[in-house]
Each structure stands twice: as structure tokens, then as C-alpha cells.
Amino acid sequence: MPKKILISIEPQEKRVAIVNEGRLEEYYIERPQDKTIVGNIYKGKIEAVLPSLGAAFVDIGLSKKGFLYLSELESAFESFETQKITPSQIKKGQEVLVQVVKESFGTKGPRISCHIGLPGRYLVIMPQDRQIGISRRIEDEKERRRLRKALLELKLPKDVGFIVRTAAFGKSKQELFRDARFLLKLWKRMEVIAGNAKAPALIYEEYDLTFRAIRDSFTDDVDKLIVDSKSEFYRIQRFIKTFLSYLARRIELYRGEALFENEDIERQINRIFESKVYLKSKAYIVIEPTEGLVVIDVNSGGFKKKIGHEEAAFKVNCEVAEEIARQLRLRDLGGIIVIDFIDMDKEEYRRELLNILKKALSQDKAKYDIVGISPFGLVEMTRERIHKTAQMISYQPCSYCQGKGRIKSPMTMSIYTLRELRRFLKAKSPKEASITLNPAVIDELLKDSQSLRLIERQFKANVNLISNPALHIEEIQIA
């Protein structure tokens, strides 16, 4: 089966699925109220400078101030001035051009940077730098030298830098030149806008989800791009004819009902949000994101091949490593990630496992770094977290368990109820008390009705139990 990009458009939501051989590889979602600001460029105004944090807070016109490292701010000012800039010279009210590099999470504002980067199809222009870089995912040394030479021969302006993107692999000098010329024109136009704008102001808005998917993922190995909206289909065609005309014949308008359902993608999307992921060997992994890090636990489950423990652990770990890399992309998990593989004693197995994990991660567009594997079988790594995940957009904390993922058992609540009843009767000394509870808690209390009768005799009061199915299992009402 071919590699496809599927785009589903609804009035309140855009969804993009990248499918390889019928298997979901990447999934993105965007809603008008949750539209990403990553990639946007703003003319901001410094609100506060905090040398103790090594950071400044910048007003970019949003509800939360942007967080900017002083080291970046110093280098940005140095690029326009000859003298050395120190933190003490950076003052409130100064204006600075910044780009959002990380979405705001929780109470934290967006992470912003002075190192502006405007991505094209094959190149990224870096107006504040003067270097030429090649994507680390282009590993062929001969191709790296060819691309560097081609870019140098284009005789581009010396006051800006360029990074060659992975998609440039095998592309001609003419194709690189067209991309560079477009980016230079875009930057010149932005300079004029920034010069006339009063801070805080939006200078450049990043593409929406559809165009980002085309720019970053519609590569030569993609056979089809299928979209289920006629208006979006025509919009994509106009965009493609302007920048990527040779790909126009690969775009299809889906005329049926439920594109994702028909391609068996909806079922795969639903599994993204489950904590357990089962593999063909019946081994499984448990993925538990927390606020500070992501923990991934590997379990052999129903794996039953008749081989030694060490070999079995190695086989399960190798299968799981590739799936973990896929799940990180699918769920867009980031920050610190700790993977608890099944323990292995042989050093060559450990090295091989790490190599398999690194190879699987090499397909990831996000930046990552692996520390290594510990004697306990733990792999520590970091992965760049930029956007809100599909889970953040699609889900909210459970109103019943308040995000804990657990609720107290009826037994626990029955014990707690008796404790609260004693406290109430001791403080109020009433002749009668009514307790309203969830039916499951009442059932548990009645299993040990003797404890309730002892309390009634001790405090010389009648106790009435009132059942309310609508009441939260952890809620108690005593009157």
C-alpha cells in the first residue's frame, strides 16, 4: 500500500493523518480556537528583565508574556550594534523581533527566540545568522558536500544564513535557488512591516495545518494527498501550483463519506489516547505522561516463545523500541522521557537495542537526544515539545476523578463515612443524622451494619442512609 497524506476538514476542526502501508505514522489536529502560534514572528516589547533567571518577559500582544533567554537577546542586539551588550543594558520597553518556538503549556507562556527562521520547501532562511547548515538527517557525506557547494555557488546575500532541509536531498541548484529567492523576498517584506509596526505586533503568521503538512511532509515518497473538502482541495491546488507544481497530479478530492473511517484511520486514532499499546508478539507498553516527564514501561505480556530469558527480553525490547519511536511521533510526546526496558545482562544486546531505537527515531522530525541505557535497563532521552498534543486538544481532565485517573473504592469510602459520622455526631450532638451517599458506598456500609449500630448507641442518635445515584462516589453529605 502507498504512503498517503489524508486531510479531513470539518467546520470546527482540521485533521491530518500521514499513513504508510495502511499504518498511521503521524497525526495532527487543529481547531480555530487552538490554532498554533509556533513559527509566528512578532515585534515585541520587553516587559521585565530577570538576570537571576537569565531571562526576559516580552509582550507580544498575547494574554501570556513570551519567555526569552537573555543570551539570545544579547546576541540579537549585538548583531545590530558593535559594542558588547550586557544584561544590565537591556531595559524594559525596548523593542525586539522574536519568533515563537514553543507553545505555551499550563501556566507557562510561549517560549520565544531572537533567532528567526523562515522555512521554505528546501531551505530555512536565518536572517540573524550568516552560516550555511545542512540538516543532520542528510547523512550521505557526498550529498552534504554537493548541497553546500550548490548553495555557495548561488551567490546569495552574505548578511543572512541558510539551513538546507531534509527535503532538499537530490534537488537541483535551480530548485534551491527558487526557494532561496522566495524566502529572501518574504524576509525583505517582513523587514518593511516590522519597521512600520508599533510593538506589540504580529509580523508574520505561520501556515495553517494543511499548508504546513504539504510543506513539511508532502515529499517525493508520498504517492497521494487526499482531501475530503472541495474548497480545501482548490485552495491546496492553488498553493501547489505556485510552489510545487510537479506534485499537483498526486492530489485527489475524496467524494465519499467519512474519509478517515474508510481508510481505517479512525480506529487507529482512537488508540493513540490509550495508555497501553499491544504488539503482535503480545508484549505491550504502558505510556504515562506526567507534567515533568513521560514514563514508558515495557512488559513481555503474553510473549511465549520457547527461548532463554535473555533472548526473550532482547526480542521483546527490539520489537518495542520501534513501536516506542512511532508512538512518540503519533502522540507528539516531549520533554524528558524515561523508557524502562526489560532487563538484559549482555552488553552486546544493550548496544544493539540502543542502535535499533536510534534508527527508529531517525525518522522523527522533532529534535531528540539519547543519554544511553543504564544497568537497570532504563533509557533516558529528551524530545522536543513544540505544539500542543492531540490529547491536549481533544481531552480535558475528568470531572469525576479530577484528573487523578483513580477514584476511591466503595470500601475506602464506607470507612471514611463512619469516621466523618463520628466527627459530626461528636461536634453537633444531634438526636438524628442523615447521610446521603452514592449507592455503592451504602451497599458497602450495610455489609457491616454492626459498626453503624455501635455508633448510634455510642452517640445516642438515629442515623438514616439516603441513596443518591447522581452523587460522586467520593462525596458525603451529612445533615
C-alpha positions, 0 to 999 in steps of 0.5 A, spaced: 500 500 500 502 507 498 504 512 503 498 517 503 497 524 506 489 524 508 486 531 510 479 531 513 476 538 514 470 539 518 467 546 520 470 546 527 476 542 526 482 540 521 485 533 521 491 530 518 493 523 518 500 521 514 499 513 513 504 508 510 502 501 508 495 502 511 499 504 518 498 511 521 505 514 522 503 521 524 497 525 526 495 532 527 489 536 529 487 543 529 481 547 531 480 555 530 480 556 537 487 552 538 490 554 532 498 554 533 502 560 534 509 556 533 513 559 527 509 566 528 514 572 528 512 578 532 515 585 534 515 585 541 516 589 547 520 587 553 516 587 559 521 585 565 528 583 565 530 577 570 538 576 570 537 571 576 533 567 571 537 569 565 531 571 562 526 576 559 518 577 559 516 580 552 509 582 550 507 580 544 500 582 544 498 575 547 494 574 554 501 570 556 508 574 556 513 570 551 519 567 555 526 569 552 533 567 554 537 573 555 543 570 551 539 570 545 537 577 546 544 579 547 546 576 541 540 579 537 542 586 539 549 585 538 548 583 531 545 590 530 550 594 534 558 593 535 559 594 542 558 588 547 551 588 550 550 586 557 544 584 561 544 590 565 543 594 558 537 591 556 531 595 559 524 594 559 520 597 553 525 596 548 523 593 542 525 586 539 523 581 533 522 574 536 519 568 533 515 563 537 518 556 538 514 553 543 507 553 545 505 555 551 503 549 556 499 550 563 501 556 566 507 557 562 507 562 556 510 561 549 517 560 549 520 565 544 527 566 540 531 572 537 533 567 532 528 567 526 527 562 521 523 562 515 522 555 512 521 554 505 520 547 501 528 546 501 531 551 505 530 555 512 532 562 511 536 565 518 536 572 517 540 573 524 545 568 522 550 568 516 552 560 516 550 555 511 547 548 515 545 542 512 540 538 516 543 532 520 538 527 517 542 528 510 547 523 512 550 521 505 557 525 506 557 526 498 550 529 498 552 534 504 558 536 500 554 537 493 548 541 497 553 546 500 557 547 494 550 548 490 548 553 495 555 557 495 555 557 488 548 561 488 551 567 490 546 569 495 546 575 500 552 574 505 548 578 511 543 572 512 544 564 513 541 558 510 539 551 513 538 546 507 532 541 509 531 534 509 527 535 503 532 538 499 536 531 498 537 530 490 534 537 488 537 541 483 541 548 484 535 551 480 530 548 485 534 551 491 535 557 488 527 558 487 526 557 494 532 561 496 529 567 492 522 566 495 524 566 502 529 572 501 523 576 498 518 574 504 524 576 509 525 583 505 517 584 506 517 582 513 523 587 514 518 593 511 512 591 516 516 590 522 519 597 521 512 600 520 509 596 526 508 599 533 510 593 538 506 589 540 505 586 533 504 580 529 509 580 523 508 574 520 503 568 521 505 561 520 501 556 515 495 553 517 495 545 518 494 543 511 499 548 508 504 546 513 503 538 512 504 539 504 510 543 506 513 539 511 511 532 509 508 532 502 515 529 499 517 525 493 515 518 497 508 520 498 504 517 492 497 521 494 494 527 498 487 526 499 482 531 501 475 530 503 473 538 502 472 541 495 474 548 497 480 545 501 482 541 495 482 548 490 485 552 495 491 546 496 491 546 488 492 553 488 498 553 493 501 547 489 501 550 483 505 556 485 510 552 489 510 545 487 507 544 481 510 537 479 506 534 485 499 537 483 497 530 479 498 526 486 492 530 489 485 527 489 478 530 492 475 524 496 467 524 494 465 519 499 463 519 506 467 519 512 474 519 509 478 517 515 473 511 517 474 508 510 481 508 510 481 505 517 484 511 520 479 512 525 480 506 529 487 507 529 486 514 532 482 512 537 488 508 540 493 513 540 489 516 547 490 509 550 495 508 555 497 501 553 499 499 546 499 491 544 504 488 539 503 482 535 508 478 539 503 480 545 508 484 549 505 491 550 507 498 553 504 502 558 505 510 556 504 515 562 505 522 561 506 526 567 507 534 567 515 533 568 516 527 564 513 521 560 514 514 563 514 508 558 514 501 561 515 495 557 512 488 559 513 481 555 505 480 556 503 474 553 510 473 549 511 465 549 516 463 545 520 457 547 527 461 548 532 463 554 530 469 558 535 473 555 533 472 548 526 473 550 527 480 553 532 482 547 526 480 542 521 483 546 525 490 547 527 490 539 520 489 537 518 495 542 523 500 541 520 501 534 513 501 536 516 506 542 519 511 536 512 511 532 508 512 538 512 518 540 511 521 533 503 519 533 502 522 540 507 528 539 510 526 546 516 531 549 520 533 554 524 528 558 522 521 557 524 515 561 523 508 557 524 502 562 526 496 558 526 489 560 532 487 563 538 484 559 545 482 562 549 482 555 552 488 553 552 486 546 544 486 546 544 493 550 548 496 544 544 493 539 537 495 542 540 502 543 542 502 535 535 499 533 531 505 537 536 510 534 534 508 527 527 508 529 527 515 531 531 517 525 525 518 522 522 523 527 522 530 525 522 533 532 529 534 535 531 528 540 537 526 544 539 519 547 543 519 554 544 511 553 541 505 557 543 504 564 544 497 568 537 497 570 535 497 563 532 504 563 533 509 557 533 516 558 532 521 552 529 528 551 524 530 545 522 536 543 515 539 545 513 544 540 505 544 539 500 542 543 498 534 543 492 531 540 490 529 547 491 536 549 486 538 544 481 533 544 481 531 552 480 535 558 481 532 565 475 528 568 470 531 572 469 525 576 476 523 578 479 530 577 484 528 573 487 523 578 485 517 573 483 513 580 477 514 584 476 511 591 473 504 592 466 503 595 470 500 601 475 506 602 469 510 602 464 506 607 470 507 612 471 514 611 463 515 612 463 512 619 469 516 621 466 523 618 459 520 622 463 520 628 466 527 627 459 530 626 455 526 631 461 528 636 461 536 634 453 537 633 450 532 638 444 531 634 438 526 636 438 524 628 443 524 622 442 523 615 447 521 610 446 521 603 451 517 599 452 514 592 449 507 592 455 503 592 458 506 598 451 504 602 451 497 599 458 497 602 456 500 609 450 495 610 455 489 609 457 491 616 451 494 619 454 492 626 459 498 626 453 503 624 449 500 630 455 501 635 455 508 633 448 510 634 448 507 641 455 510 642 452 517 640 445 516 642 442 518 635 438 515 629 442 515 623 438 514 616 442 512 609 439 516 603 441 513 596 443 518 591 445 515 584 447 522 581 452 523 587 460 522 586 462 516 589 467 520 593 462 525 596 458 525 603 453 529 605 451 529 612 445 533 615 
